[in-house]
Amino acid sequence: MHKRTIGWKAPVMALLVLILSLQILELYHQTHGGAGQMLPVLMYHHFEETSKEGTVVSSARFQEQVAAMYEAGYHAVTIPQVIDYVEKGTPLPENPVLITMDDGYTSNLTIAAPVLEKYGMCATVFVIGINEGEDAYVHSGEPFWQERFAYEEAIPWVEKGIIDPQSHTYDMHQLESYGYSGRDGTLRKDGESHADYRRALLEDAEACRQRRQGKLAGDLNALAYPFGYYSLEADEIMKEAGYILTVTIDNRPNRLRIGDMDCLRLLGRINVTDRMSGQDVVDRLAQYSSLRMTPRPE
């Protein structure tokens, strides 16, 4: 009669099963209402050497704000990093913040980028495709109120990982009152069929890709809605167009959850002005890192 032995295989298999179970539980916890990762998103526009009102931030104030974030331990992240966290669980740095700039002003490169580089930060710039590299508004012929950069000018900053140009649509940064498109941002026109609306948004997204083809490396996978005008219908079409991450101008926090790609859609942003000190920005980031998630807009 042979004595039965357990051997080494059973304990090893039990250990592997335990590890796999813990990983599954962790994924479930983070995907279904668990802690996840809070991601505050900052919104900038244009920069000038001297202090201005509205969406314009002075170079001195921007440096103060970025320095304060750096000293407080915040780490700027890129769109690919954010997507990789949600899609693959790739860890983000401690205290992540997504810095964004709308419209594609030359000052994003000449004023903001050197400051970001100094502090080891980076930013996503949402570029209006039809204005890229132009001297005037295409539809009216009127000169820009501020200069816009060409993709070629951004290449050195893109290669350094400081600037990531993404989409602010190709030609939907318009209002119906302008008299050119009859549309407010990406919203559907009165009486427009879903088929025609879908075609318009998909064609705009394709025009963005064609505009940057052969000029910039990297994926075009993020969109900022012009004027903050969006709808769930528009966002579904933009998802179809290949935009994995979308942002609004809504003032709310964001919670990322591993395995939940929908958490990358319609992110809220903090509008940063010249009136905000560096400490003001840090305080707002701290608040948004601790707030509970607000309901997704319906």
C-alpha positions as CSV (number, residue, x, y, z in Angstrom):
1,M,0.0,0.0,0.0
2,H,1.4,3.4,-1.1
3,K,1.3,6.4,1.2
4,R,-0.4,9.3,-0.5
5,T,1.6,12.6,-0.5
6,I,0.5,16.1,-1.2
7,G,3.6,17.2,-3.1
8,W,4.5,20.8,-4.0
9,K,1.9,21.4,-6.7
10,A,-1.1,21.8,-4.6
11,P,0.3,24.6,-2.3
12,V,1.6,26.5,-5.3
13,M,-1.7,26.3,-7.1
14,A,-3.6,27.4,-3.9
15,L,-1.2,30.4,-3.6
16,L,-1.8,31.3,-7.3
17,V,-5.6,31.1,-6.9
18,L,-5.4,33.3,-3.8
19,I,-3.3,35.9,-5.6
20,L,-5.7,35.9,-8.6
21,S,-8.7,36.2,-6.3
22,L,-7.2,39.2,-4.5
23,Q,-6.5,40.9,-7.8
24,I,-10.1,40.2,-9.0
25,L,-11.5,41.6,-5.7
26,E,-9.3,44.7,-6.0
27,L,-10.5,45.3,-9.6
28,Y,-14.1,44.8,-8.6
29,H,-13.7,47.2,-5.6
30,Q,-12.2,49.9,-7.8
31,T,-14.7,49.4,-10.6
32,H,-17.9,49.2,-8.5
33,G,-17.8,52.2,-6.3
34,G,-14.4,51.7,-4.8
35,A,-11.9,54.3,-4.0
36,G,-10.5,54.6,-7.5
37,Q,-8.4,57.7,-8.3
38,M,-9.6,61.3,-8.0
39,L,-8.3,63.4,-10.9
40,P,-8.7,67.2,-10.8
41,V,-8.4,68.8,-14.2
42,L,-7.3,72.5,-14.6
43,M,-8.4,74.6,-17.5
44,Y,-6.3,77.5,-18.9
45,H,-6.5,79.4,-22.2
46,H,-4.1,82.3,-23.2
47,F,-1.0,83.7,-21.4
48,E,0.5,87.2,-21.5
49,E,3.5,88.8,-19.8
50,T,1.3,91.2,-17.8
51,S,-1.8,90.5,-15.7
52,K,-5.1,90.3,-17.6
53,E,-8.7,89.6,-16.8
54,G,-10.9,86.7,-17.8
55,T,-9.3,83.6,-19.3
56,V,-5.9,85.3,-19.7
57,V,-3.2,84.4,-17.1
58,S,0.0,86.4,-16.7
59,S,3.4,84.6,-17.0
60,A,4.3,85.6,-13.4
61,R,1.0,84.2,-12.0
62,F,1.3,81.0,-14.0
63,Q,4.8,80.4,-12.7
64,E,3.5,81.0,-9.2
65,Q,0.6,78.5,-9.7
66,V,2.8,75.8,-11.2
67,A,5.5,76.3,-8.5
68,A,2.8,76.0,-5.8
69,M,1.6,72.7,-7.3
70,Y,5.1,71.4,-7.5
71,E,5.9,72.3,-3.9
72,A,2.6,70.7,-2.7
73,G,3.6,67.4,-4.3
74,Y,1.3,67.4,-7.3
75,H,2.3,65.6,-10.5
76,A,1.0,66.6,-13.9
77,V,-0.1,63.6,-16.0
78,T,-0.8,63.1,-19.7
79,I,-3.9,61.8,-21.5
80,P,-2.2,58.5,-22.3
81,Q,-1.3,58.0,-18.7
82,V,-4.9,58.6,-17.6
83,I,-6.2,56.2,-20.3
84,D,-3.6,53.6,-19.3
85,Y,-4.7,53.8,-15.7
86,V,-8.3,53.2,-16.5
87,E,-7.7,50.6,-19.3
88,K,-4.8,48.6,-17.8
89,G,-4.5,49.6,-14.2
90,T,-1.1,51.3,-14.8
91,P,-0.4,53.3,-11.6
92,L,-0.6,57.1,-11.8
93,P,1.9,59.2,-9.8
94,E,0.9,60.4,-6.4
95,N,-1.4,63.5,-6.4
96,P,-2.1,63.5,-10.2
97,V,-3.4,66.6,-11.9
98,L,-4.3,67.0,-15.6
99,I,-3.4,70.5,-16.8
100,T,-5.3,71.6,-20.0
101,M,-5.2,74.6,-22.2
102,D,-7.9,75.5,-24.8
103,D,-7.8,76.9,-28.3
104,G,-4.1,76.5,-29.3
105,Y,-2.6,79.9,-28.6
106,T,1.1,80.5,-29.4
107,S,1.5,81.6,-25.8
108,N,1.0,78.0,-24.7
109,L,4.4,77.3,-26.3
110,T,6.3,80.6,-25.7
111,I,5.1,81.4,-22.1
112,A,3.6,78.3,-20.5
113,A,5.7,75.4,-21.9
114,P,9.1,76.7,-20.4
115,V,7.5,77.1,-17.0
116,L,6.1,73.6,-17.2
117,E,9.4,72.2,-18.2
118,K,11.2,74.0,-15.3
119,Y,9.0,72.2,-12.8
120,G,8.8,68.9,-14.6
121,M,5.2,69.3,-15.5
122,C,3.2,68.9,-18.8
123,A,-0.1,70.0,-20.3
124,T,-2.7,68.9,-22.9
125,V,-3.5,71.7,-25.4
126,F,-6.9,71.4,-27.1
127,V,-6.4,72.9,-30.5
128,I,-9.1,74.3,-32.9
129,G,-8.1,72.5,-36.0
130,I,-9.1,75.0,-38.6
131,N,-7.2,77.8,-36.8
132,E,-3.9,75.8,-36.5
133,G,-1.1,77.7,-38.1
134,E,-3.4,80.4,-39.5
135,D,-3.1,84.2,-39.2
136,A,-6.8,84.9,-39.4
137,Y,-10.2,83.4,-38.9
138,V,-10.9,81.3,-42.1
139,H,-14.6,82.2,-42.3
140,S,-14.3,86.0,-41.8
141,G,-10.8,86.8,-42.8
142,E,-10.5,88.9,-39.6
143,P,-7.1,88.6,-37.8
144,F,-7.0,86.5,-34.7
145,W,-7.2,88.4,-31.4
146,Q,-4.2,86.3,-30.4
147,E,-1.7,84.3,-32.4
148,R,-2.3,80.5,-32.8
149,F,0.6,78.0,-33.1
150,A,1.2,75.6,-36.0
151,Y,1.7,72.0,-35.2
152,E,5.3,72.2,-36.5
153,E,6.0,74.8,-33.9
154,A,4.8,72.5,-31.1
155,I,7.1,69.5,-32.2
156,P,10.0,70.3,-29.9
157,W,7.7,70.5,-26.9
158,V,5.8,67.4,-28.0
159,E,9.1,65.5,-28.3
160,K,10.0,66.6,-24.8
161,G,6.7,65.4,-23.4
162,I,5.8,68.8,-22.2
163,I,2.9,69.6,-24.6
164,D,0.3,67.1,-26.1
165,P,-2.0,68.7,-28.7
166,Q,-5.5,67.3,-28.8
167,S,-8.8,68.3,-30.3
168,H,-11.1,71.3,-29.6
169,T,-12.9,70.1,-32.8
170,Y,-11.9,71.1,-36.3
171,D,-14.5,73.8,-37.1
172,M,-17.2,73.6,-34.4
173,H,-15.8,76.3,-32.1
174,Q,-18.7,78.5,-33.3
175,L,-22.0,79.8,-32.2
176,E,-25.2,80.0,-34.3
177,S,-25.1,83.7,-33.9
178,Y,-21.8,83.8,-35.9
179,G,-23.7,83.1,-39.0
180,Y,-21.3,80.4,-40.5
181,S,-22.4,77.0,-39.4
182,G,-25.8,77.6,-37.8
183,R,-24.7,75.4,-34.9
184,D,-23.8,76.1,-31.2
185,G,-20.6,74.2,-30.6
186,T,-21.2,70.5,-31.1
187,L,-25.0,70.6,-30.4
188,R,-27.5,69.4,-32.9
189,K,-29.2,72.0,-35.0
190,D,-33.0,72.5,-34.8
191,G,-34.6,70.0,-37.2
192,E,-31.3,68.2,-38.0
193,S,-31.7,64.4,-38.3
194,H,-29.6,62.1,-36.2
195,A,-28.0,60.8,-39.3
196,D,-27.0,64.2,-40.6
197,Y,-25.8,65.2,-37.1
198,R,-23.7,62.1,-36.7
199,R,-22.2,62.7,-40.2
200,A,-21.3,66.2,-39.3
201,L,-19.5,65.3,-36.1
202,L,-17.7,62.3,-37.6
203,E,-16.5,64.5,-40.6
204,D,-15.3,67.1,-38.2
205,A,-13.3,64.5,-36.2
206,E,-11.8,63.2,-39.4
207,A,-10.8,66.7,-40.5
208,C,-8.9,67.1,-37.3
209,R,-7.0,63.9,-37.9
210,Q,-6.2,64.9,-41.5
211,R,-5.0,68.3,-40.4
212,R,-2.3,66.8,-38.1
213,Q,-1.4,63.8,-40.2
214,G,2.3,63.7,-40.9
215,K,2.9,66.7,-38.6
216,L,2.7,65.3,-35.1
217,A,3.4,61.9,-33.5
218,G,1.0,60.4,-31.0
219,D,-2.7,59.6,-30.9
220,L,-5.6,62.1,-31.3
221,N,-7.8,60.6,-28.6
222,A,-9.1,63.5,-26.5
223,L,-11.6,66.3,-27.1
224,A,-12.7,69.4,-25.2
225,Y,-16.2,70.6,-26.1
226,P,-16.3,74.1,-27.4
227,F,-17.9,76.6,-25.0
228,G,-18.6,73.6,-22.8
229,Y,-21.7,72.7,-25.0
230,Y,-22.3,69.0,-25.1
231,S,-25.0,66.4,-25.0
232,L,-25.0,62.6,-24.3
233,E,-25.9,62.1,-28.0
234,A,-22.9,64.1,-29.1
235,D,-20.6,62.3,-26.7
236,E,-21.7,58.9,-28.0
237,I,-20.9,60.0,-31.5
238,M,-17.5,61.4,-30.4
239,K,-16.8,58.1,-28.8
240,E,-17.5,56.5,-32.2
241,A,-15.1,59.0,-33.7
242,G,-12.3,57.7,-31.6
243,Y,-12.2,60.2,-28.7
244,I,-11.5,58.1,-25.7
245,L,-11.5,61.0,-23.2
246,T,-13.7,64.1,-23.3
247,V,-13.8,67.2,-21.1
248,T,-16.3,69.9,-20.4
249,I,-16.1,73.2,-18.6
250,D,-18.4,72.0,-15.8
251,N,-16.9,72.7,-12.4
252,R,-16.9,69.3,-10.7
253,P,-14.4,66.6,-9.6
254,N,-13.7,63.4,-11.4
255,R,-13.1,59.8,-10.2
256,L,-11.3,57.4,-12.4
257,R,-12.1,53.7,-12.0
258,I,-10.0,50.9,-13.4
259,G,-11.9,49.0,-16.1
260,D,-14.7,51.6,-16.5
261,M,-13.9,53.5,-19.7
262,D,-17.0,55.6,-19.3
263,C,-15.4,57.4,-16.4
264,L,-13.2,59.1,-19.0
265,R,-16.1,60.9,-20.5
266,L,-17.4,64.4,-19.8
267,L,-14.7,65.2,-17.2
268,G,-15.2,68.4,-15.2
269,R,-12.5,71.1,-15.1
270,I,-11.4,73.9,-12.7
271,N,-11.2,77.2,-14.6
272,V,-8.0,78.9,-13.5
273,T,-7.8,82.7,-13.7
274,D,-5.2,85.3,-13.1
275,R,-6.9,86.2,-9.8
276,M,-6.1,82.8,-8.3
277,S,-2.8,82.7,-6.3
278,G,-0.7,79.6,-6.3
279,Q,-2.2,78.7,-2.9
280,D,-5.7,79.2,-4.3
281,V,-5.0,76.6,-7.0
282,V,-3.4,74.1,-4.5
283,D,-6.4,74.5,-2.1
284,R,-8.8,73.8,-5.0
285,L,-6.9,70.8,-6.0
286,A,-6.8,69.5,-2.5
287,Q,-10.6,70.0,-2.2
288,Y,-11.2,68.2,-5.5
289,S,-9.0,65.3,-4.5
290,S,-11.1,64.6,-1.4
291,L,-14.7,65.3,-2.6
292,R,-17.1,62.5,-3.4
293,M,-18.1,61.9,-7.0
294,T,-21.1,63.9,-8.1
295,P,-23.7,62.3,-10.3
296,R,-22.9,62.0,-14.0
297,P,-25.0,64.5,-16.0
298,E,-28.2,63.0,-17.6
